[in-house]
Amino acid sequence: MWTTRKIITYIMGVVGIALIVRGLIGGFWPLSVQLIAGVLLLTLAVLRWRYIT
């Protein structure tokens, strides 16, 4: 079960980074939905990684 949680956390981090990159392609301003979702997803992944392991 721990392995599944770690894999899901890795996937969340990768998708978060991909969304941040996608959001920054058009420029930082105006903020895009992809950028905001990526930051939130990456934050959640970091918090899960920190408190799961």
C-alpha positions, 0 to 999 in steps of 0.5 A, a space after each residue: 500500500 505504501 508503494 501505491 501511495 508513493 507512485 501516486 505521489 510521483 505521478 502527481 508531482 510529474 503532472 504538476 510540473 508538466 502543468 506548470 511548464 504548460 502554463 508558463 509557455 504563454 507567459 507568466 501573466 495572465 495566470 492560466 488555469 494550468 499554472 494554478 492547477 500545476 502549483 496546487 498539484 505540486 504542492 499537494 504532492 510535496 506535502 504527501 511525500 513529506 508526510 507519507 515517508 
